[in-house]
Amino acid sequence: MVGDSWTDFALGYELEEDLYDQLTKRYGYKITASNIAGLTLRTELEERRGFIKVIQNAGPEIQYMLLSLGGNDLIYPTSNYFTDGFDVTISSRLFSYTERLKTLMLYGNQLKLSLYGGEPLIWIIHGYDYPNPEKEPSCILSALNAGMSRDVANQLPMKVVDRFNETLKQLSMEIPNFYYIDLRRTLGGPPYSNPDMMTDCLHPNTLGFSLLAYVYVQKLKSIENL
């Protein structure tokens, strides 16, 4: 697994049981991981490259790579959605994200095959459920500071999440061995996830993560059985 704050909620501190915690503690998955809060796909590919250590440490039995990446690439900074326009900004960010995702999978598969042979990895990525800027507005502050109205800014995270999920769904139909898990509407949205299941604008609390993990595992099992 390579993941962001949905799999490393508080830089290793057990403040909430995130998706990684749920999968390993509740469902018993043994996961070799490189997870860090705030991770972007750009940083993972160009600087951190935790996926290399994951493949090396997992050993020749590795078959799956779980990804929790994209939220930070797509949402921040939100100010550009006001200054440059929503369509221009989201299209540009999704294009860059898509190209980097394809490159990550290419590098990962090449490394796996060079080390162990066999088949390429099966890549599994999840989309995010809906944020709740009314719970806590940190995810829209730069848009507000740039001049976006609060009503428009409140709808921004939902629009970004929907476009991101739509892109992942399309890619899963185009790229071999790439699967997408849709987690939307698990926590009560749209337009916002239930505030009682959120810690802040973007992050579920333990209850929220437990519900997301249940949906995630059911879909993961269906992929494993293909």
C-alpha positions as CSV (number, residue, x, y, z in Angstrom):
1,M,0.0,0.0,0.0
2,V,1.0,3.6,-0.7
3,G,-1.2,6.1,0.9
4,D,-1.9,9.6,2.2
5,S,-3.8,10.7,5.4
6,W,-6.7,8.3,4.7
7,T,-4.2,5.6,5.5
8,D,-2.0,7.6,7.9
9,F,-4.3,9.9,9.7
10,A,-1.9,11.7,12.0
11,L,1.7,10.8,11.0
12,G,1.6,7.5,12.9
13,Y,-0.2,8.7,16.0
14,E,-3.3,6.7,16.9
15,L,-5.8,9.6,17.0
16,E,-8.2,7.9,14.7
17,E,-8.3,4.4,13.2
18,D,-7.8,5.2,9.6
19,L,-8.3,2.9,6.5
20,Y,-5.0,1.2,7.0
21,D,-5.8,0.5,10.7
22,Q,-9.2,-0.8,9.8
23,L,-7.8,-3.2,7.2
24,T,-5.0,-4.6,9.3
25,K,-6.6,-4.6,12.8
26,R,-10.3,-5.3,12.0
27,Y,-10.0,-7.4,8.9
28,G,-6.6,-9.0,9.4
29,Y,-5.0,-7.9,6.1
30,K,-1.2,-8.1,6.2
31,I,0.0,-5.0,4.4
32,T,3.4,-3.8,3.5
33,A,2.9,0.0,3.4
34,S,4.5,3.4,2.7
35,N,1.8,5.7,4.1
36,I,2.3,9.3,5.2
37,A,-0.2,12.1,5.8
38,G,-0.2,14.8,3.1
39,L,1.3,12.6,0.4
40,T,0.6,13.6,-3.2
41,L,1.1,11.4,-6.2
42,R,3.6,14.0,-7.5
43,T,5.8,13.7,-4.4
44,E,5.5,9.9,-4.3
45,L,6.6,9.6,-8.0
46,E,9.2,12.4,-8.2
47,E,10.7,12.4,-4.7
48,R,9.6,9.9,-2.0
49,R,9.2,6.7,-4.1
50,G,7.9,4.7,-1.2
51,F,6.4,2.2,-3.7
52,I,10.0,0.9,-4.4
53,K,10.5,-0.1,-0.8
54,V,7.1,-1.6,-0.7
55,I,7.8,-3.8,-3.6
56,Q,11.2,-4.7,-2.3
57,N,10.0,-5.4,1.2
58,A,6.9,-7.3,0.2
59,G,8.9,-9.9,-1.6
60,P,8.1,-12.2,-4.5
61,E,4.6,-13.0,-3.3
62,I,3.4,-9.5,-3.9
63,Q,0.4,-9.4,-6.2
64,Y,-1.6,-6.2,-5.3
65,M,-0.7,-2.6,-4.8
66,L,-3.3,-0.6,-2.9
67,L,-3.3,3.2,-3.6
68,S,-4.8,6.0,-1.5
69,L,-3.5,9.0,-3.5
70,G,-5.0,12.0,-5.3
71,G,-6.9,14.1,-2.8
72,N,-4.0,16.4,-2.1
73,D,-3.1,16.6,-5.8
74,L,-6.6,17.6,-6.8
75,I,-7.9,19.8,-4.0
76,Y,-4.9,22.1,-3.1
77,P,-4.6,24.9,-3.5
78,T,-8.3,25.7,-3.8
79,S,-7.5,29.3,-4.6
80,N,-6.8,28.3,-8.3
81,Y,-10.4,27.2,-8.6
82,F,-11.4,30.8,-8.1
83,T,-8.6,32.6,-9.9
84,D,-8.3,30.3,-12.9
85,G,-11.8,28.9,-13.0
86,F,-13.1,25.4,-12.0
87,D,-13.0,23.7,-15.4
88,V,-9.5,24.9,-16.3
89,T,-8.1,24.0,-12.9
90,I,-9.7,20.6,-12.6
91,S,-8.9,19.6,-16.1
92,S,-5.2,20.5,-15.7
93,R,-4.9,18.7,-12.4
94,L,-6.6,15.6,-13.6
95,F,-4.4,15.5,-16.7
96,S,-1.3,15.7,-14.6
97,Y,-2.6,13.2,-12.1
98,T,-3.5,10.7,-14.8
99,E,-0.1,10.9,-16.5
100,R,1.7,10.5,-13.2
101,L,-0.5,7.6,-12.2
102,K,0.2,5.7,-15.4
103,T,4.0,6.4,-14.9
104,L,3.8,5.1,-11.3
105,M,2.2,1.9,-12.4
106,L,4.7,1.5,-15.3
107,Y,7.7,1.9,-12.9
108,G,6.1,-0.3,-10.3
109,N,5.4,-3.1,-12.8
110,Q,8.9,-2.9,-14.3
111,L,10.4,-3.2,-10.8
112,K,8.2,-6.1,-9.8
113,L,9.0,-8.0,-13.0
114,S,12.7,-7.3,-12.8
115,L,12.9,-8.5,-9.2
116,Y,10.5,-11.4,-9.2
117,G,9.2,-12.1,-12.7
118,G,5.7,-13.4,-13.1
119,E,2.7,-11.2,-13.8
120,P,2.4,-7.4,-13.4
121,L,0.9,-6.0,-10.3
122,I,-2.8,-5.6,-9.8
123,W,-3.3,-1.9,-8.9
124,I,-6.3,-1.0,-6.8
125,I,-7.2,2.6,-6.0
126,H,-10.1,4.1,-4.1
127,G,-11.8,7.4,-4.6
128,Y,-12.8,9.6,-1.6
129,D,-16.1,10.1,0.0
130,Y,-17.5,13.6,0.2
131,P,-15.8,16.3,2.4
132,N,-17.7,18.5,4.7
133,P,-16.6,22.1,4.7
134,E,-19.4,23.0,7.0
135,K,-17.9,20.7,9.7
136,E,-14.6,22.5,9.4
137,P,-13.5,24.9,6.6
138,S,-9.7,24.3,6.2
139,C,-10.1,22.6,2.8
140,I,-11.6,25.7,1.3
141,L,-9.8,28.5,3.1
142,S,-7.5,29.4,0.2
143,A,-10.5,29.7,-2.1
144,L,-12.3,31.9,0.4
145,N,-9.2,34.1,0.9
146,A,-8.9,34.4,-2.9
147,G,-12.5,35.8,-3.0
148,M,-14.8,32.9,-3.6
149,S,-18.1,33.1,-1.9
150,R,-18.8,30.7,1.0
151,D,-21.8,29.2,-0.8
152,V,-19.7,28.4,-3.9
153,A,-16.7,27.3,-1.9
154,N,-18.8,24.9,0.1
155,Q,-19.8,23.1,-3.1
156,L,-16.2,23.0,-4.4
157,P,-14.9,19.8,-2.6
158,M,-18.0,17.8,-3.7
159,K,-17.4,18.8,-7.4
160,V,-13.7,17.9,-7.2
161,V,-14.4,14.5,-5.6
162,D,-17.0,13.7,-8.3
163,R,-14.7,14.6,-11.1
164,F,-11.8,12.6,-9.5
165,N,-14.0,9.5,-9.1
166,E,-15.3,9.8,-12.6
167,T,-11.7,9.9,-13.9
168,L,-10.7,6.9,-11.9
169,K,-13.7,5.0,-13.1
170,Q,-12.8,5.7,-16.7
171,L,-9.2,4.8,-16.2
172,S,-10.2,1.5,-14.7
173,M,-12.0,0.6,-18.0
174,E,-9.0,1.5,-20.1
175,I,-6.0,0.2,-18.1
176,P,-5.4,-3.5,-17.6
177,N,-5.0,-4.7,-14.0
178,F,-6.2,-1.4,-12.6
179,Y,-9.3,-1.4,-10.4
180,Y,-11.2,1.4,-8.8
181,I,-13.3,1.4,-5.6
182,D,-16.0,4.0,-5.3
183,L,-16.6,5.0,-1.7
184,R,-19.0,7.9,-2.3
185,R,-22.3,8.0,-0.4
186,T,-20.9,5.7,2.4
187,L,-21.0,8.5,4.9
188,G,-24.3,10.2,3.9
189,G,-23.4,12.6,1.1
190,P,-23.8,14.3,-1.3
191,P,-23.2,17.1,-0.9
192,Y,-21.5,16.5,2.4
193,S,-20.6,13.5,4.5
194,N,-22.4,13.3,7.9
195,P,-20.5,15.6,10.3
196,D,-20.8,13.0,13.0
197,M,-18.6,10.7,10.9
198,M,-15.9,13.4,10.2
199,T,-13.0,14.7,12.1
200,D,-12.6,17.8,9.9
201,C,-13.4,18.8,6.3
202,L,-11.6,16.0,4.6
203,H,-11.0,13.2,7.1
204,P,-13.4,10.7,8.6
205,N,-13.3,9.8,12.2
206,T,-12.9,6.2,13.4
207,L,-16.6,5.5,12.9
208,G,-16.5,6.9,9.4
209,F,-13.4,5.0,8.5
210,S,-15.0,1.8,9.9
211,L,-18.0,2.2,7.5
212,L,-15.7,3.0,4.6
213,A,-13.5,0.0,5.4
214,Y,-16.5,-2.3,5.3
215,V,-17.4,-1.1,1.8
216,Y,-13.8,-1.2,0.7
217,V,-13.3,-4.8,1.9
218,Q,-16.5,-6.0,0.1
219,K,-15.3,-4.5,-3.1
220,L,-11.7,-5.7,-2.5
221,K,-12.9,-9.3,-2.1
222,S,-14.8,-9.1,-5.4
223,I,-11.6,-8.0,-7.1
224,E,-9.6,-10.8,-5.4
225,N,-12.2,-13.3,-6.8
226,L,-11.9,-12.2,-10.4
